[in-house]
Amino acid sequence: MRDTLRTRVRLVGATMAVSIALLVAVESALAHEEYVVDGERDVAVGEFLAESLTDPFVVGPLLAGAVLVLVGIAGYLVVPPVERDVGAFRAAMGEYRSYVPWLLRISFGIPLIGAGFGGYFISPAVHVQARLLQVALGFLLLFGFATRVVALLTLGCYLIGVVVRPILLLQLEFVGGMLAIALIGSGRPSADHVLQRVAGTPGTLYGRLDIVHDRARVFQERIREYRTLVPTIVRLGLGSTFVSLGLGQKILRPGIGLAVVDKYELTTVVPASPELWVLGAGLAEIGLGLALVGGFFTRASAASAIGVFSLTLFALPDDPVLAHVGLFGLASVLLITGSGPYAIDRRLEPVETEEPADAVPEAA
């Protein structure tokens, strides 16, 4: 039992270490081309924070928003106003657990295919022709063929890409997404599931030729108990992405955020200063990311993340939607699974039980 717990802690620790290392590298990403702006304002971080945090029209709304959030959380914990509704929602979402592997596969397979045909490498900010590689990986994920191997290959390509072009940190969700797929497998519908069934049927010609089937079954049995960690890995991946975007693209690089506010005239949409727009968005993304990493109100945080993505897509008409499909997928997975192990939610709601790993159909 102790060995199992130790192994789980090491797996979660390794995932966190990868995410944190990539997050720290945001500060050293020197050559940034952004999705929707060609340049950025020449604004120093210290100057921006000094001016913003001494302006009552910036600090006031931020404090008011923080107080409203805290009051809402405290009110829910003390007097749950929609307890039956929340319970019914969890039960309904739990019925979709078997679709989690498929949801993850299409959420990252489609963006990979789009990147290949779009002439960029994973992120629209990296204009590199890698059509054959990305289309092949994307289609293999979509079909669910050699899924775990393909996920690890994709993760390897991404990490190599980050070393060469740190701006790929804009797509940090690929770390959590590929690790989750590598752990949970292909599920069904998938080519892996079909081939496994054929190979496992006595007397089939394919079963005699397939040299992978038996080894795959042994491997699946060994990692079965760790598949409950998938929600934890998804939380870390999605939360780290939010923190990196809020910190690296707004707080530490306010010139980018200010350029976006100028380009789309966002101050006419909501009559607030550009500094409030940038600082508010950055702090909100960091707060939401930390809530996801910690597993605090996970389903509500995931729903808020989907709201943020949707609002961004409507507010920025030329934003590359395809690049964000992975984020939508990770947030949708958390709506289905909840927080998983190692989460604050487990302390707040100890009566909520996790679905066993066998609830998700296994495939290679």
Secondary structure by P-SEA (a helix, b strand, c coil): caaaaaaaaaaaaaaaaaaaaaaaacccccccccccccccccccaaaaaaaaaacaaaaaaaaaaaaaaaaaaaaaaaccccaaaaaaaaaaaaaaccaaaaaaaaacaaaaaaaaaacccccccccccaaaaaaaaaaaaaaccaaaaaaaaaaaaaaaaaaaccccccccaaaaaaaaaaacccccccaaaaaaaaaaccccccccccccaaaaaaaaaaacccccaaaaaaaaaaaaaaaaaaaccccccaaaaaaaaaaacccccccccaaaaaaaaaaaaaaaaaaaaaccaaaaaaaaaaaaaaaaaaaccccccccaaaaaaaaaaaaccccccccccccccccccccccccccccc
